[in-house]
């Protein structure tokens, strides 16, 4: 059952997502915001994921894409996922990826770069550097830096995608210098190059 705190977060996600769609339509930064679709809960997916992705289908800015993983569309889709029993991190699905490293002309062909993952057993949302993951895979008894953003997917979208902690995602995955980059010329000269960050600033969510 959804707690009062989770329900409040979902209401905030719903309200902010609608507001950000309005602002994007007004300013035309180039951010893509797609509504979620009806989803029926089933076992094997952390609580809250279905609720979030009923609201949000996809958010895509210049630097990141977040959205519903295909695996939670149905029990059959989840069962069809490639499950590696030797994965040192256990079963997870990608709910986001960075696009900064992918040239715009190739984004229809390449899904994206480093992922933001939802742990299907623990429910937390995390990122691990690909080199650290390879090291951990080869040395499962060693420790590496795994950055846990939030204990659940609702908190992650509330605070780290649609909230004021989004810059922490940028700094963690892309490095702090990327967040500070500005548009050099044209209509948006002087504004943040990261179009999602620019939209959050316009909405007054990030200062």
N, C-alpha and C positions, 0 to 999 in steps of 0.2 A: 504494500500500500504506500502511496506517495505521502511523504511527511509534509508538514506545513512549510518547513524550510525549503524543501525541494519544489513544492508547488509555487512558492514565492519566486524562486529562481526561474522556473519555467514561464511564469507570467512575465517576468522581466525580459527573458529571452524573446518571447513572443512580441512584446511591445517594442523592444529595441530593434528587432529584425524588421518589423513593419516600418518603423521610423527611418531606419537606414535605407530601406528600399525607396522611400519617398525622397530622401535627400540625394540618393544616387540619380534618381529620375530628374531631379531638379538641376544637379551640377554636372552630371555626365562625366564622372571620373574614369569610367571604364570598368567598374566593379560589377561582377555578375552575382545576383542574389536570386536563387531559385527556391520556391516554396517546397516544403516537404510533401510527402504523400501518405495516405493512410497505411498504417503498419499494425499488424496484429502480433502481440507479444508471444514469444515461445521460449522454452528453456534453452540455456546455453549462452544467452546474451545478457550482459549486466543491466540491472534495473536503471531506468532513466533513458537508455539509448533510444528506445522506441518513441518516447515522449519528445525527445530533442529532435529526432529526425522526422517526426510528423510536422514539425514547425519549419525546419531547415533542410532543404534538399541539397543545396550547394551554395557556398560562398567562395568566390574566386576573385582575388585581387592580382596585382602585379607580382607579388612575392610569395603568396600562399594560396592553396586551395583547401577548403574544409568541406566535408559533406558526408552524406550517408554512404557507408560501405555497402556494396552489393550483397555481402554475405548476410546481412540482417533482413534482407527482403523477404525471406521465407525459410522454413526449416530445411528445405531441399538445398537452397543456396548456401546455407551454413555448412551443411554436410558435405557439399561439393568442394569446399575450400581445401586447398592443399595443406594438410596438417602434418608438420614435421615433428615426429615424436622426440627428436634429438634437439629441438630448439631449446637453448638454455633459458629463454625467457618465457617459455610456455605459449599457449595459444593466444593470438592477438589479431586484430584487424586494423587496418589503416583508416583513420578518420580525417587525415590531413596530410599534406606534403608541401614542401617548399618548391616554388617555381622560379626562384631568383636565378638558379644555375641553368635553367632550361631556356634557350633562345625562343622568343615568341613564335617564330615560324615553325618550331618543332613541337609546340605544345599539344597539337592534335595527334602527334605520333608517340610522344613520350609522356607517360602518366605524371611524372614529377620526380623530384629529387628525394632528399631525406624525409622520412615519414614521422608523423605523430601517431602513436598507436594507442588503441584501447585494449587493455588486458581483459580477455574474456573470462578469466577466473577470478581475479582480484577486483576488477572494475576500474582500476586507476588508468590515468592517461599519461603517457610518458614518451620520451625521446631518447634514443641512444645513437651516438655517432657510429656510422657504418664501420669504421676501422675498429672501434671498441667492440662492436658486435662480432666481427670476424675473430678478434682475439678471444672473446668470451666463448665463442662456438668451439674454438680449438683448445681453449683452456677453461673448461666449465667450472673449475674449482677456484679460479682467480676472481678478483673483484675489479669491476670497471665502473665508470661513472654513468649511471642511468638517471636522467633528470625526470623526476615525477612532477608533472605540472599540477595535477589535481587528483583527489581521491576518487572522483567519479566524473562521468561525461557531462552531467548537467552543470556541475561546478566549472568544468573546463570551458564550456561554451559561454556560460554566464560571465566568468571573470577574465578568461584568456583569449577569447575570440571576439565576443561582443562587449567586453569590459575593459577597464583601465590597465589590466595586466598584459594586454596584447604585446606591448613593447618587449616584455620579458621573453615571449616566444621568439621574436625576431632576434634579440640579443643571444639567446641560447643556441639557436640553430644556425643563424647566419652571421652572428657577430655584431657587436654594438655599432661598428662603423657603418653598417648597411642601413640601420634605422635612421641615421643622421643625413643620409643622402637626399639632396634636393633636386628639383627639376631645374635645368639650366636655362631653358628658353621656352617660348611659346605661351599658350594661354595660362598654364599653371606654373609659370616660372616662380621659383622661390618656395613652392610648396613641397611637401614630402614626396619623394619619388615612389614610395610605397603607397599605392592607391587605397588600400584598406586602412592604413594608418591615417591617411589624409581624410577619409570619410569619417573615421572615429573622432578625429580632431574637429571636423566640421560639425559633428553632432554634439560636441562638448563632452564626450566620454573620456577622451585622452587630452591632456593639456599640453 
